[in-house]
Amino acid sequence: MKTMLALIPHRDILPALNGWRSALFAAGFSGARSLPVFCPLAVLRRPLTRDELRSAAAGLRALSGGGKFLGGLPVSAELPAADGGVLRVFGPSLSAGPEAPPIEPPDIYAGAIAHSGAPLLAAAVLGADDAARPDAAELPPAPPVSFRAAALANLVIHAAAAGEADYSFTWEFGPLRWLPRRGPNTASVLPLPETRAGRLVQSRAAY
């Protein structure tokens, strides 16, 4: 899979989301435990450097006005997979506030190929059989989530060498860059400079 820029919420919200993921798994969604919780923001030509991550984190905090990110009704998104296909993910929609603009403005992500569409907290992977599952109105309700503390990181997801094909993955997060605690009440952000490629570290195995 191509490198993505991911927004990673503070772990304080994970108990509520993990409870929901367990309910989805019990309802037949085998991919509800396939990946960590993250918000895919953009597909990148290359990993962002530390300086670029710092600038993007400041820009994202400015966009939120220093406030909280808010979860909403579940939505799905398609992410490009390494084999030319797509990885479909599902989870609560995400905004920077009730009346805020989308949280993926193109001028704060250097080297972006594309944005991920409607931003969401990816809580489950949708496999080929999940199209026949009940619609969102019949699913276990997503918990209300909100968070201010969050970090940006480069992320690459790989299909695992073993396990169920649609739902088995490993992933690599780069170093985390935490969003500033406060930011100006403005979404005006300068474009990031193009600099040398970053490096991915911190491998994690799927659970």
N, C-alpha and C positions, 0 to 999 in steps of 0.2 A: 504494500500500500504506500502511496505517496505520503510525504511528511505533512502533518496537519498542525495547525496552531490550536491548542486546546486551552480552554478555561476550566480550571479545576477548583471546585468549591471547597471551602473548609470542611474538615471531617465532621463538624458538629451536625451537619444535615444528614449524614449517612444513615444513622439508625432509622429515621423515618423512611428514607428511600429504600433501604435494604429490606425493611418490612414489606413495602409495596412490591419489591422485586420478588420476594418469597411468595407473595400472593399471586403474582403473575405466573411464576413457575408452577405453582399448584394448579393454576387455571390452564396449563398446557403450553406455556411459552418456554421452550427449552433454552432459549438464549437469554433468559432474564438474569443469569449470573455469569455471562460470558466475558464481560469487560468491566473495568472500573467505571465509576460515574464521572463523566466529563462533558463539557459543551464544545463540540467541534465548531470552530469559528471560520477557518479558512484552510484551503489546500495550498501548499507552498511549493515553490520551485526548489527550495533548499531550506534546511533548518535556519531559523533566525539566530543571530548572535546574541550574546548577553546584552550588548548595548541596544540592539533592536528590540529585544524582549522588554527591557526597561522602558524604552520609549512607548512601546505598544501598551504596556501596563499602565503608564501614566495617561495615555490617551483614552484607554477604556475606563479608567476611574473618572476622568473628566466627563466622559459621555454619561456616566451614571450620576453626575453631580455630587459624588461622594456618598450617594445613598445605596440602598440595597438592590440586589438583583432578585427578581420575583419569578417564581414558578407559576405556570398556568395549566391549561388543559393539555393532555397528552397529544403529541404530534409525532410524525415520522420524518426521517430525512435519509437521503441516499449519499453515501460517501464512496469515492472511487477506490476500487480494490486493485491489488497488484496485477491480477490476471486480466485486467480490462473490464471486469464486471463492476458490480456495486455491492457495498455493504449497507444494508438497511438497518437503521437504528430507530429506537422508539423511546419516548420519555416526555416529561413535562416540558412544555414550551418555556422559553426564558426571555425576560425583558429586563431593561435597566430601570424600570419603574412603570407605573400605570399609564403614563402619557409620554413615555420616552420613545425615541426613534429606535430602529433595529440596532443590535449591538455589534454589527460587523461592517462599520463604515470602511470603504476601500482605502482611504488615505492613511490608515494607521498600521497596516500590515505590509511590511516590505516583502517583495517577491511573491505575492499572492497570485495563484493561478485562478482560483475561483473561491467564492464564499459558499458556505455549506447550506445555504437556504435558510429557512426559518430556524433560528437558534433554539436548541433544546438541550436538556440534560439527558444524555444518552444513558438509559437505564436498562435497555434490553436490545438484543440483536434479533431481527426478524428473519427467520428462515423461509425456505420455499413453501413450506406447509402453513405458514402463519397467515396467509391471505384469507384462509377460510375461517379464521378465528372470529369471535364476536366483535362488533364495532366498539368504539371507545365507550359508548353509553352503557354497554353491558360488561365492561371490564371492571376489576377492582378499582375503586376511585384512587387517583393519585393523591398523595398527601399534600397539603399546602407547604411549600418550602420558600424560604427567603434567606439570603446570606449577603453579608458585606465583604467578609474576608474571602479572598480567592487568589489564585495564582495563574500565571500563563506559563506554558511549556511547549516545546516541540514534542510531537507524538507520532510514532509509527506503530501500526498494528500489523502483525503477521499472522497468517493462518498457521495453526499448530501442526507439527509433523504427525501427531497422533490425536485421536479423539474424533468426535462426531463432526463431520466436515463443515456444516453450516454454523456451528456454535463453538468451535475450539480455536482459541487465539492466544498468542503471546503479544506483549506490547513493550515499547520502550518510551519512557518519558525522559526528556532532557532536564537540565537543572531548572528548578522552579524559580520564577520571578514573581514575587507577591505584589499585588496591586497596592499603591500607596494607600494609607489609611484615610486620607482625605484628598479631594481634588477640587479644582475650580468649577464653578457652576457654568460650564461651557463645554460644548462638543467640538470646538475648533482645535484641530490637531494638525501639526505640520507633517508632511510626508517623511518617511524614514529613509535614511541614506542606504544605498546598496553597498554592502561590505562583504567581507569574506564569509564563507560558509561556516555554520556552527557545527557542533558535534553532539550526537545523541549519546546519552549515558543512562544509567539506572534501569537496567532490565528488570521486568517483572513477569512472573508467570501467571497465566490465567487461573482463576479460582472457580 
